[in-house]
Amino acid sequence: MNGIDKKDLDEVIVKTYNEVKTAVSTHSEKSIHMYSEALRSLLELRRHVVQAESADG
């Protein structure tokens, strides 16, 4: 997973999580769905990045 900075990815995950929280508090079902899907994808990417680092090092 060269080229993916874990720190930058973690920051995007935190921002997306905060968007999910905002969507829940405003009861915006479309936003909840959109940001939840994005968060799941980002967390899966994070998992792959960590696995790749473990395999490399």
C-alpha positions in Angstrom: 0.0 0.0 0.0 2.7 2.4 -0.9 1.6 6.0 -1.2 -1.0 5.8 1.5 0.0 7.7 4.6 -1.6 6.1 7.7 -1.7 9.5 9.5 -3.6 11.1 6.6 -5.9 8.1 6.4 -6.6 8.3 10.1 -7.5 11.9 9.9 -10.0 11.2 7.1 -11.5 8.4 9.2 -11.9 10.8 12.1 -13.5 13.4 9.9 -15.9 10.9 8.4 -16.8 9.5 11.8 -17.7 13.0 12.9 -19.9 13.4 9.8 -21.7 10.2 10.8 -22.3 11.6 14.3 -23.6 14.9 12.8 -25.9 13.0 10.4 -27.3 11.0 13.3 -27.9 14.1 15.5 -29.7 15.8 12.6 -31.6 12.6 11.7 -30.4 12.8 8.1 -31.0 9.3 6.8 -29.3 9.9 3.4 -26.2 11.3 5.1 -26.1 8.6 7.7 -26.1 6.0 4.9 -23.5 7.8 2.8 -21.0 8.5 5.6 -21.5 5.1 7.1 -20.6 3.4 3.8 -17.6 5.8 3.4 -16.5 5.0 6.9 -16.7 1.3 6.4 -14.7 1.6 3.2 -12.0 3.7 4.9 -11.7 1.3 7.8 -11.3 -1.6 5.3 -8.6 0.4 3.5 -6.9 1.0 6.9 -7.0 -2.7 7.7 -5.3 -3.4 4.3 -2.6 -0.8 4.9 -1.8 -2.2 8.3 -1.7 -5.8 6.9 0.6 -4.7 4.1 2.9 -3.0 6.6 3.0 -6.1 8.7 3.9 -8.2 5.7 6.6 -5.8 4.6 8.3 -5.4 7.9 
